[in-house]
């Protein structure tokens, strides 16, 4: 009863290894017998991933819009400040002009 005999199991393979091989074989058979079940799970997984990608893109788009809105708000504030300064300068210039015209009229007299 030496290694020449084909009916003996090799000594390196223990019953534990044979059990693991048997379990893996049964698992593979199960996968082959129920492809629709696993395909459905894979399709559901892919759909979930696609939904997450879409949600991420939506979030990125909203963040971009928020950033643009913030920039536009800052620009509008700057324009309002410039407009207020321009009005103040124009009012001061008008007031000085009126004072100058009033002095000229007094100086020239009737």
C-alpha distances in whole Angstrom, upper triangle without the diagonal:
4,7,7,6,10,10,8,11,12,12,16,17,18,19,23,22,21,24,26,25,26,29,30,29,31,34,34,34,37,39,38,40,43,44,48,47,46,48,51,50,50,53,55,54,55,58,58,58,61,63,62,63,66,67,67,69,72,72,72,75,77,76,78,81,81,82,84,86,86,87,90,91,92,94,96,97,98,100,102,102,104,106,107,108,110,112,113,114,116,117,118,120,122,123,124,126,128,129,130,132,133,135,136,138,139,140,142,144,146
4,5,6,9,10,8,11,10,11,14,15,17,19,22,21,20,24,25,24,25,29,29,28,31,33,33,34,37,38,38,39,42,43,47,47,45,48,50,49,49,52,54,52,54,57,57,56,59,62,61,62,65,66,65,67,70,70,70,73,75,74,76,79,79,80,82,84,84,85,88,89,90,91,94,95,95,98,99,100,101,104,105,106,107,110,111,111,113,115,116,117,119,121,122,123,125,127,128,129,131,132,134,136,137,138,139,141,143
4,5,7,9,8,9,8,9,12,13,15,18,20,19,18,22,23,21,23,26,26,26,29,31,30,31,34,35,35,37,40,41,44,44,42,45,48,46,46,49,51,49,51,54,54,53,56,59,58,58,62,63,62,64,67,67,67,70,72,71,73,75,76,76,79,81,81,82,85,86,86,88,91,91,92,94,96,97,98,100,102,102,104,106,107,108,110,112,113,114,116,118,119,120,122,123,124,126,128,129,130,132,134,135,136,138,140
4,6,9,9,11,10,13,15,16,19,20,23,22,20,24,25,23,25,28,28,27,30,32,31,32,35,36,36,37,40,41,45,45,43,46,49,48,47,50,52,51,52,55,56,55,57,60,60,60,63,64,64,66,68,69,69,71,74,73,74,77,78,78,80,83,83,84,87,88,89,90,92,93,94,96,98,99,100,102,104,105,106,108,109,110,112,114,115,116,118,120,121,122,124,126,126,128,130,131,132,134,136,137,138,140,142
4,6,6,9,10,12,15,15,17,18,22,20,19,22,24,22,23,26,27,25,28,30,30,30,33,35,34,35,39,40,43,43,42,44,47,46,46,49,51,50,51,54,55,54,57,59,59,59,62,64,63,65,68,68,68,71,73,73,74,77,78,78,80,83,83,84,86,88,88,90,92,93,94,96,98,99,100,102,104,105,106,108,110,110,112,114,115,116,118,120,121,122,124,126,127,128,130,132,133,134,136,137,138,140,142
4,6,8,9,12,15,14,16,17,20,18,16,20,21,19,20,23,24,22,24,27,26,26,30,31,30,32,35,36,40,40,38,41,44,43,43,46,48,46,48,51,51,51,53,56,56,56,59,61,60,62,65,65,65,68,70,70,71,74,75,75,77,80,80,81,84,85,86,87,90,91,92,94,95,96,98,100,101,102,103,106,107,108,110,111,113,114,116,117,118,120,122,123,124,126,127,129,130,132,133,134,136,137,140
4,7,9,12,15,14,15,15,18,17,15,18,20,18,18,22,22,21,23,26,25,25,28,30,29,31,34,35,39,39,38,40,43,42,42,45,47,46,47,50,51,51,53,55,55,56,59,60,60,62,65,65,65,68,70,70,71,74,75,75,78,80,80,81,84,85,86,88,90,91,92,94,95,96,98,100,101,102,104,106,107,108,110,112,113,114,116,117,119,120,122,123,124,126,128,129,130,132,134,135,136,138,140
4,6,9,12,11,12,13,16,15,13,16,19,17,17,21,22,21,23,26,26,26,29,30,30,31,34,36,39,39,38,40,43,42,42,45,47,45,47,50,50,50,53,55,55,55,59,60,59,61,64,64,65,67,69,69,70,73,74,74,77,79,79,80,83,84,85,86,89,89,91,93,94,95,97,99,100,101,103,105,106,107,109,110,111,113,115,116,117,119,121,122,123,125,126,128,129,131,132,133,135,137,139
4,6,8,7,9,10,13,11,10,13,15,14,15,18,19,18,20,23,23,23,26,28,28,29,32,33,37,36,35,37,40,39,39,42,44,42,44,47,47,47,50,52,51,52,55,56,56,58,60,61,61,64,66,65,67,70,70,71,73,75,75,77,79,80,81,83,85,86,87,89,91,91,93,95,96,97,99,101,102,103,105,107,108,109,111,113,114,115,117,118,119,121,123,124,125,127,129,130,131,133,135
4,5,6,8,11,13,11,11,15,16,14,16,19,19,19,22,24,24,25,28,29,29,31,34,34,38,38,36,38,41,40,39,43,44,42,44,47,47,46,49,52,51,52,55,56,55,57,60,60,60,63,65,65,66,69,69,70,72,74,74,76,78,79,80,82,84,85,86,88,90,90,92,94,95,96,98,100,101,102,104,106,106,108,110,111,112,114,116,117,118,120,122,123,124,126,127,128,130,132,134
4,5,7,10,12,11,12,15,16,16,17,20,21,21,23,25,26,27,29,31,31,33,35,36,40,39,37,40,42,41,41,44,45,43,45,48,48,47,50,53,52,52,56,56,56,58,61,60,61,64,65,65,66,69,70,70,72,75,75,76,78,80,80,82,84,85,86,88,90,90,92,94,95,96,98,100,101,102,104,106,106,108,110,111,112,114,116,117,118,120,122,123,124,126,127,128,130,132,134
4,6,10,11,9,11,14,14,14,16,19,19,20,22,24,24,26,28,29,30,32,34,35,38,37,35,38,40,38,38,42,43,41,42,46,45,44,47,50,48,49,53,53,52,55,57,57,57,60,62,61,63,66,66,66,69,71,71,72,75,76,76,78,81,81,82,85,86,87,88,90,92,92,94,96,97,98,100,102,103,104,106,108,109,110,112,113,114,116,118,119,120,122,124,125,126,128,130
4,7,8,6,7,10,11,10,13,15,15,16,19,20,21,22,24,26,26,28,30,31,35,34,32,35,37,35,35,39,40,38,40,43,43,42,45,47,46,47,50,51,50,53,55,55,56,59,60,60,61,64,65,65,67,69,70,71,73,75,75,77,79,80,81,83,85,85,87,89,90,91,93,95,96,97,99,101,102,103,105,106,108,109,111,112,113,115,117,118,119,121,123,124,125,127,129
4,5,5,6,9,10,11,12,14,16,17,19,20,21,23,24,26,27,29,31,32,35,34,32,35,37,36,36,39,40,38,40,43,43,42,46,47,46,48,51,51,51,53,56,55,56,59,60,60,62,65,65,65,68,70,70,71,74,75,75,78,80,80,81,84,85,86,87,90,91,92,93,95,96,98,100,101,102,104,105,107,108,110,111,113,114,116,117,118,120,122,123,124,126,127,130
4,5,5,6,9,10,10,12,14,15,16,18,20,21,22,24,25,27,29,30,33,32,31,34,36,34,34,38,39,37,39,42,42,42,45,47,46,47,50,51,50,53,55,55,56,59,60,60,62,64,65,65,68,70,70,71,74,75,75,78,80,80,81,84,85,86,88,90,91,92,94,95,96,98,100,101,102,104,106,107,108,110,112,113,114,116,117,119,120,122,123,124,126,128,130
4,5,5,6,9,10,11,12,14,15,16,18,20,21,23,24,26,27,29,32,30,28,32,34,31,32,36,36,34,37,40,39,39,42,44,43,44,47,47,47,50,52,52,52,55,57,56,58,61,61,62,65,66,66,68,70,71,72,74,76,77,78,80,82,82,84,86,87,88,90,92,93,94,96,98,99,100,102,103,105,106,108,109,110,112,114,115,116,118,120,121,122,124,126
4,5,5,6,9,10,11,12,14,15,16,18,20,21,23,24,26,27,30,29,27,30,32,30,30,34,35,33,35,38,38,37,40,42,41,43,46,46,46,48,51,50,51,54,55,55,57,60,60,61,63,65,65,67,69,70,71,73,75,76,77,79,80,81,83,85,86,87,89,91,92,93,95,96,98,99,101,102,103,105,107,108,109,111,113,114,115,117,119,120,121,123,125
4,5,5,6,9,10,10,12,14,15,16,18,20,21,22,24,26,29,28,26,29,32,30,30,34,35,33,36,39,38,38,41,43,42,44,47,47,47,50,52,52,53,55,57,57,59,61,62,62,65,67,67,68,71,72,73,75,77,77,79,81,82,83,85,87,88,89,91,93,94,95,97,98,100,101,103,104,106,107,109,110,111,113,115,116,117,119,121,122,123,125,127
4,5,5,6,9,10,10,12,14,15,16,18,20,21,23,24,28,26,25,28,30,28,29,32,33,31,34,37,36,36,39,41,40,42,45,45,45,48,50,50,51,54,55,55,57,59,60,61,63,65,65,67,69,70,71,73,75,76,77,79,81,81,83,85,86,87,89,91,92,93,95,97,98,99,101,102,104,105,107,108,110,111,113,114,116,117,119,120,122,123,125
4,5,5,6,8,10,10,12,14,15,16,18,20,21,23,26,24,22,25,27,26,26,30,30,29,31,34,33,33,36,38,37,39,42,42,42,45,47,47,48,50,52,52,54,56,57,57,60,61,62,63,66,67,68,70,71,72,74,76,77,78,80,82,83,84,86,87,89,90,92,93,94,96,98,99,100,102,104,105,106,108,109,111,112,114,115,117,118,120,122
4,5,5,6,9,10,10,12,14,15,16,18,20,21,25,24,22,25,27,26,26,29,30,29,31,34,34,33,36,38,38,39,42,43,43,45,47,48,48,51,52,53,54,57,57,58,60,62,63,64,67,68,69,70,72,73,75,77,78,79,81,82,84,85,87,88,90,91,93,94,96,97,99,100,101,103,105,106,107,109,110,112,113,115,117,118,119,121,123
4,5,5,6,9,10,10,12,14,15,16,18,20,23,22,21,24,26,25,26,29,30,29,31,34,34,34,37,39,39,40,43,44,44,46,48,48,49,52,53,54,55,58,59,59,62,63,64,66,68,69,70,72,74,75,76,78,79,80,82,84,85,86,88,90,91,92,94,96,97,98,100,101,103,104,106,107,109,110,112,113,115,116,118,119,121,122,124
4,5,5,6,9,10,10,12,14,15,17,18,21,20,18,22,24,22,23,26,27,26,28,31,31,31,34,36,35,37,40,40,41,43,45,45,46,49,50,51,52,55,55,56,59,60,61,62,65,66,67,69,70,71,73,75,76,77,79,81,82,83,85,87,88,89,91,92,94,95,97,98,100,101,103,104,106,107,109,110,112,113,115,116,117,119,121
4,5,5,6,9,10,10,12,14,15,17,20,19,17,20,22,20,21,24,25,24,26,29,29,29,32,34,33,35,37,38,38,41,43,43,44,47,48,48,50,52,53,54,56,58,59,60,62,64,65,66,68,69,71,73,74,75,77,78,80,81,83,84,86,87,89,90,92,93,95,96,98,99,101,102,103,105,106,108,109,111,113,114,115,117,118
4,5,5,6,9,10,11,12,14,16,19,18,17,20,22,21,22,25,26,25,27,30,30,31,33,35,35,36,39,40,40,42,45,45,46,48,50,51,52,54,55,56,58,60,61,62,65,66,67,69,70,72,73,75,76,78,79,81,82,84,85,87,88,89,91,93,94,95,97,99,100,101,103,105,106,107,109,111,112,113,115,116,117,119,121
4,5,5,6,9,10,10,12,14,18,16,16,19,21,20,21,24,25,24,27,29,29,30,33,34,35,36,38,39,40,42,44,45,46,48,50,50,52,54,55,56,58,60,61,62,64,65,67,69,70,71,73,75,76,77,79,80,82,83,85,86,88,89,91,92,94,95,97,98,100,101,103,104,106,107,108,110,111,113,115,116,117,119,120
4,5,5,6,9,10,11,12,15,14,13,16,18,17,17,21,21,21,23,26,26,26,29,31,31,32,35,36,36,38,40,41,42,44,46,46,48,50,51,52,54,56,57,59,60,62,63,65,66,67,69,71,72,73,75,77,78,80,81,83,84,85,87,88,90,91,93,94,96,97,99,100,102,103,105,106,108,109,111,112,113,115,117
4,5,5,6,9,10,11,14,14,12,15,17,17,17,20,21,21,22,25,26,26,28,31,31,32,34,36,36,38,40,41,42,44,46,47,48,50,51,52,54,56,57,58,60,62,63,65,66,68,69,71,72,74,75,77,78,80,81,83,84,85,87,88,90,91,93,94,96,97,99,100,102,103,105,106,108,109,111,112,113,115,116
4,5,5,6,9,10,14,13,13,15,18,18,18,21,22,22,24,27,28,28,30,32,33,34,36,38,38,40,42,43,44,46,48,49,50,52,54,55,57,58,59,61,63,64,65,67,68,70,71,73,74,76,77,79,80,82,83,85,86,88,89,91,92,94,95,97,98,99,101,103,104,105,107,109,110,111,113,114,116,117,119
4,5,5,6,9,12,10,10,13,15,15,16,19,20,20,22,24,25,26,28,30,31,32,34,35,36,38,40,41,42,44,46,47,48,50,51,53,54,56,57,59,60,62,63,65,66,68,69,71,72,74,75,77,78,80,81,83,84,86,87,88,90,92,93,95,96,97,99,101,102,103,105,107,108,109,111,112,114,115,116
4,6,5,6,9,9,7,10,13,12,13,16,17,17,19,21,22,23,25,27,28,29,31,32,33,35,37,38,39,41,43,44,45,47,48,50,51,53,54,56,57,59,60,62,63,65,66,68,69,71,72,74,75,77,78,80,81,83,84,86,87,88,90,92,93,94,96,98,99,100,102,104,105,106,108,109,110,112,113
4,6,6,9,10,10,11,14,15,15,17,19,19,21,23,24,25,27,29,30,31,33,35,35,37,39,40,41,43,45,46,47,49,50,52,53,55,56,58,59,61,62,64,65,67,68,70,71,73,74,76,77,79,80,82,83,85,86,88,89,90,92,94,95,96,98,100,101,102,104,106,107,108,110,111,112,114,115
4,6,9,9,10,12,14,15,16,18,19,20,22,24,25,26,28,30,31,32,34,36,37,38,40,41,43,44,46,47,49,50,52,53,55,56,58,59,61,62,64,65,67,68,70,71,72,74,76,77,79,80,81,83,85,86,87,89,91,92,93,95,97,97,99,101,102,103,105,107,108,109,111,113,114,115,116
4,6,5,7,9,10,11,13,14,16,17,19,20,22,23,25,26,28,29,31,32,34,35,37,38,39,41,42,44,45,47,48,50,51,53,54,56,57,59,60,62,63,65,67,68,69,71,72,73,75,77,78,79,81,83,84,85,87,89,90,91,93,94,96,98,99,100,101,104,105,106,108,109,110,111,113
4,5,5,6,8,10,10,12,14,15,16,18,20,21,22,24,25,27,28,30,31,32,34,36,37,38,40,42,43,44,46,47,49,50,52,54,55,56,58,59,61,62,64,65,67,69,70,71,73,75,76,77,79,80,81,83,85,86,87,89,91,92,93,95,96,97,99,101,102,103,105,107,108,109,110
4,5,5,6,9,10,10,12,14,15,16,18,20,21,22,24,25,26,28,30,31,32,34,36,37,38,40,41,43,44,46,47,49,50,52,53,55,57,58,59,61,63,64,65,67,68,69,71,73,74,75,77,79,79,81,83,84,85,87,89,90,91,93,95,95,97,99,100,101,103,105,106,107,108
4,5,5,7,9,10,11,13,14,15,17,19,20,21,23,25,26,27,29,30,32,33,35,36,38,39,41,42,43,45,47,48,49,51,53,54,56,57,58,60,62,63,64,66,68,69,70,72,73,74,76,78,79,80,82,84,85,86,88,89,91,93,94,95,96,99,100,101,103,104,105,106,108
4,5,5,6,9,10,10,12,14,15,16,18,20,21,23,24,26,27,29,30,31,33,34,36,37,39,40,42,43,45,46,48,49,51,52,54,55,57,58,60,61,63,64,66,67,69,70,72,73,75,76,77,79,81,82,83,85,87,88,89,91,92,93,95,97,98,99,101,103,104,105,107
4,5,5,6,8,10,10,12,14,15,16,18,20,21,22,24,26,27,28,30,31,33,34,36,37,39,40,42,43,45,46,48,49,51,52,54,55,57,58,59,61,63,64,65,67,69,70,71,73,75,75,77,79,80,81,83,85,86,87,89,91,91,93,95,96,97,99,101,102,103,105
4,5,5,6,9,10,10,12,14,15,16,18,20,21,22,24,26,27,28,30,31,33,34,36,37,39,40,42,43,45,46,48,49,51,52,53,55,57,58,59,61,63,64,65,67,68,69,71,73,74,75,77,79,80,81,83,84,86,88,89,90,91,94,95,96,98,99,100,101,103
4,5,5,6,9,10,10,12,14,15,17,18,20,21,23,24,26,27,29,30,31,33,35,36,37,39,41,42,43,45,46,47,49,51,52,54,55,57,58,60,61,62,64,66,67,68,70,72,73,74,76,78,79,80,82,83,85,86,88,89,90,92,94,95,97,98,99,100,102
4,5,5,6,9,10,10,12,14,15,16,18,20,21,22,24,26,27,28,30,31,33,34,36,37,39,40,42,43,45,46,48,49,51,52,54,55,57,58,60,61,63,64,66,67,69,70,71,73,75,76,77,79,81,82,83,85,86,87,89,91,92,93,95,97,98,99,101
4,5,5,6,9,10,10,12,14,15,16,18,20,21,22,24,26,27,28,30,31,33,34,36,37,39,40,42,43,45,46,48,49,51,52,54,55,57,58,59,61,63,64,65,67,69,70,71,73,74,75,77,79,80,81,83,85,85,87,89,90,91,93,95,96,97,99
4,5,5,6,9,10,10,12,14,15,16,18,20,21,22,24,26,27,28,30,31,33,34,36,37,39,41,42,43,45,46,47,49,51,52,53,55,57,58,59,61,62,64,65,67,68,70,72,73,74,76,78,78,80,82,83,84,86,88,89,90,92,93,95,96,97
4,5,5,6,9,10,11,12,14,15,17,18,20,21,23,24,26,27,29,30,31,33,35,36,37,39,41,42,43,45,46,48,50,51,52,54,56,57,58,60,61,63,64,66,67,69,70,72,73,75,76,77,79,81,82,83,85,87,88,89,91,92,94,95,96
4,5,5,6,9,10,11,12,14,15,16,18,20,21,22,24,26,27,28,30,31,33,34,36,37,39,40,42,43,45,46,48,49,51,53,54,55,57,59,60,61,63,64,65,67,69,70,71,73,75,76,77,79,80,81,83,85,86,87,89,91,92,93,95
4,5,5,6,9,10,10,12,14,15,16,18,20,21,22,24,26,27,28,30,31,33,34,36,37,39,41,42,43,45,47,48,49,51,52,53,55,57,58,59,61,63,64,65,67,68,69,71,73,74,75,77,79,80,81,83,84,85,87,89,90,91,93
4,5,5,6,9,10,10,12,14,15,16,18,20,21,22,24,26,27,28,30,31,33,35,36,37,39,41,42,43,45,46,47,49,51,52,53,55,57,58,60,61,62,64,66,67,68,70,72,73,74,76,77,78,80,82,83,84,86,88,89,90,92
4,5,5,6,9,10,10,12,14,15,16,18,20,21,22,24,25,27,29,30,31,33,35,36,37,39,40,42,44,45,46,48,50,51,52,54,55,57,58,60,61,63,64,66,67,69,70,71,73,75,76,77,79,81,82,83,85,86,88,89,91
4,5,5,6,9,10,10,12,14,15,16,18,20,21,22,24,26,27,28,30,32,33,34,36,37,39,40,42,43,45,47,48,49,51,53,53,55,57,58,59,61,63,64,65,67,69,70,71,73,74,75,77,79,80,81,83,85,86,87,89
4,5,5,6,9,10,10,12,14,15,16,18,20,21,22,24,26,27,28,30,31,32,34,36,37,39,41,42,43,45,46,47,49,51,52,53,55,57,58,59,61,62,63,65,67,68,69,71,73,74,75,77,78,79,81,83,84,85,87
4,5,5,6,9,10,10,12,14,15,16,18,20,21,22,24,25,27,29,30,31,33,35,36,37,39,40,42,43,45,46,48,49,51,52,54,55,57,58,60,61,62,64,66,67,68,70,72,73,74,76,77,78,80,82,83,84,86
4,5,5,6,9,10,10,12,14,15,16,18,20,21,22,24,26,27,29,30,32,33,34,36,38,39,40,42,43,45,46,48,49,51,53,54,55,57,59,60,61,63,64,65,67,69,70,71,73,75,76,77,79,80,82,83,85
4,5,5,6,9,10,10,12,14,15,16,18,20,21,22,24,26,27,28,30,31,33,34,36,37,39,41,42,43,45,46,47,49,51,52,53,55,57,58,59,61,63,63,65,67,68,69,71,73,74,75,77,79,80,81,82
4,5,5,6,9,10,10,12,14,15,16,18,20,21,22,24,26,27,28,30,31,33,35,36,37,39,40,41,43,45,46,47,49,51,52,53,55,57,58,59,61,62,64,65,67,68,69,72,73,74,76,77,78,80,81
4,5,5,6,9,10,10,12,14,15,16,18,20,21,23,24,25,27,29,30,31,33,35,36,38,39,40,42,44,45,46,48,50,51,52,54,55,57,58,60,61,63,64,66,67,69,70,72,73,75,76,77,79,80
4,5,5,6,9,10,10,12,14,15,16,18,20,21,22,24,26,27,28,30,32,33,34,36,37,39,41,42,43,45,47,48,49,51,53,54,55,57,58,59,61,63,64,65,67,69,70,71,73,74,75,77,78
4,5,5,6,9,10,10,12,14,15,16,18,20,21,22,24,26,27,28,30,31,33,35,36,37,39,41,42,43,45,46,47,49,51,52,53,55,57,58,59,61,62,63,65,67,68,69,71,73,74,75,76
4,5,5,6,9,10,10,12,14,15,16,18,20,21,22,24,25,27,29,30,31,33,35,36,37,39,40,42,43,45,46,48,49,51,52,54,55,57,58,60,61,62,64,66,67,68,70,71,73,74,76
4,5,5,6,9,10,11,12,14,15,17,18,20,21,23,24,26,27,29,30,32,33,35,36,38,39,41,42,44,45,47,48,49,51,53,54,55,57,59,60,61,63,65,66,67,69,70,71,73,75
4,5,5,6,9,10,11,12,14,15,16,18,20,21,22,24,26,27,29,30,32,33,35,36,37,39,41,42,43,45,47,48,49,51,52,53,55,57,58,59,61,63,64,65,67,68,69,71,72
4,5,5,6,9,10,10,12,14,15,16,18,20,21,22,24,25,27,29,30,31,33,35,36,37,39,40,41,43,45,46,47,49,51,52,53,55,57,58,59,61,62,63,65,67,68,69,71
4,5,5,6,9,10,10,12,14,15,17,18,20,21,23,24,26,27,29,30,32,33,35,36,38,39,40,42,44,45,46,48,50,51,52,54,55,57,58,60,61,63,64,66,67,68,70
4,5,5,6,9,10,11,12,14,15,17,18,20,21,23,24,26,27,29,30,32,33,35,36,38,39,41,42,43,45,47,48,49,51,53,54,55,57,59,60,61,63,64,65,67,69
4,5,5,6,9,10,10,12,14,15,16,18,20,21,22,24,26,27,28,30,31,33,35,36,37,39,41,42,43,45,46,47,49,51,52,53,55,57,58,59,61,62,63,65,66
4,5,5,6,9,10,10,12,14,15,16,18,20,21,23,24,26,27,29,30,31,33,35,36,37,39,40,42,43,45,46,48,49,51,52,54,55,57,58,60,61,62,64,65
4,5,5,6,9,10,11,12,14,15,17,19,20,21,23,24,26,27,29,30,32,33,35,36,38,39,41,42,44,45,47,48,49,51,52,54,55,57,59,60,61,63,64
4,5,5,6,9,10,11,12,14,15,16,18,20,21,22,24,26,27,29,30,32,33,34,36,37,39,40,42,43,45,46,48,49,51,52,53,55,57,58,59,61,62
4,5,5,6,9,10,10,12,14,15,16,18,20,21,22,24,25,27,29,30,31,33,35,36,37,39,40,41,43,45,46,47,49,51,52,53,55,56,58,59,61
4,5,5,6,9,10,11,12,14,15,17,18,20,21,23,24,26,27,29,30,32,33,35,36,38,39,40,42,44,45,46,48,50,51,52,54,55,57,58,60
4,5,5,6,9,10,11,12,14,15,17,18,20,21,22,24,26,27,28,30,32,33,34,36,38,39,41,42,43,45,46,48,49,51,52,54,55,56,58
4,5,5,6,9,10,10,12,14,15,16,18,20,21,22,24,26,27,28,30,31,32,34,36,37,38,40,42,43,44,46,47,49,51,52,53,54,56
4,5,5,6,9,10,11,12,14,15,16,18,20,21,23,24,26,27,29,30,31,33,35,36,37,39,40,42,43,45,46,47,49,51,52,53,55
4,5,5,6,9,10,11,12,14,15,17,18,20,21,23,24,26,27,29,30,32,33,35,36,38,39,40,42,44,45,46,48,49,51,52,54
4,5,5,6,9,10,11,12,14,15,16,18,20,21,22,24,26,27,28,30,31,33,34,36,37,38,40,42,43,44,46,48,49,50,52
4,5,5,6,9,10,10,12,14,15,16,18,20,21,22,24,25,27,28,30,31,33,34,36,37,38,40,42,43,45,46,47,49,50
4,5,5,6,9,10,11,12,14,15,17,18,20,21,23,24,26,27,29,30,31,33,35,36,37,39,40,42,43,45,46,48,49
4,5,5,6,9,10,11,12,14,15,16,18,20,21,22,24,26,27,28,30,32,33,34,36,38,39,40,42,43,45,46,48
4,5,5,6,9,10,10,12,14,15,16,18,20,21,22,24,26,26,28,30,31,32,34,36,37,38,40,41,43,44,46
4,5,5,6,9,10,10,12,14,15,16,18,20,21,22,24,25,27,28,30,31,33,35,36,37,39,40,42,43,45
4,5,5,6,9,10,11,12,14,15,17,18,20,21,23,24,26,27,29,30,31,33,35,36,37,39,40,42,44
4,5,5,6,9,10,10,12,14,15,16,18,20,21,22,24,26,27,28,30,32,33,34,36,37,39,40,42
4,5,5,6,9,10,10,12,14,15,16,18,20,21,22,24,25,26,28,30,31,32,34,36,37,38,40
4,5,5,6,9,10,10,12,14,15,16,18,20,21,23,24,25,27,29,30,31,33,34,36,37,39
4,5,5,6,9,10,11,12,14,15,17,18,20,21,22,24,26,27,28,30,32,33,34,36,38
4,5,5,6,9,10,10,12,14,15,16,18,20,21,22,24,26,27,28,30,31,33,34,36
4,5,5,6,9,10,10,12,14,15,16,18,20,21,22,24,25,26,28,30,31,32,34
4,5,5,6,9,10,11,12,14,15,16,18,20,21,23,24,26,27,28,30,31,33
4,5,5,6,9,10,11,12,14,15,16,18,20,21,22,24,26,27,28,30,32
4,5,5,6,9,10,10,12,14,15,16,18,20,21,22,24,25,27,28,30
4,5,5,6,9,10,10,12,14,15,16,18,20,21,22,24,26,27,29
4,5,5,6,9,10,11,12,14,15,17,18,20,21,22,24,25,28
4,5,5,6,9,10,10,12,14,15,16,18,20,21,22,24,26
4,5,5,6,9,10,10,12,14,15,16,18,20,21,22,24
4,5,5,6,9,10,10,12,14,15,16,18,20,21,23
4,5,5,6,9,10,11,12,14,15,16,18,20,22
4,5,5,6,8,10,10,12,14,15,16,18,20
4,5,5,6,9,10,10,12,14,15,16,18
4,5,5,6,9,10,11,12,14,15,18
4,5,5,6,9,10,10,12,14,17
4,5,5,6,9,10,10,12,14
4,5,5,6,9,10,10,13
4,5,5,6,8,10,13
4,5,5,6,8,11
4,5,5,6,8
4,6,5,8
4,5,9
4,7
4
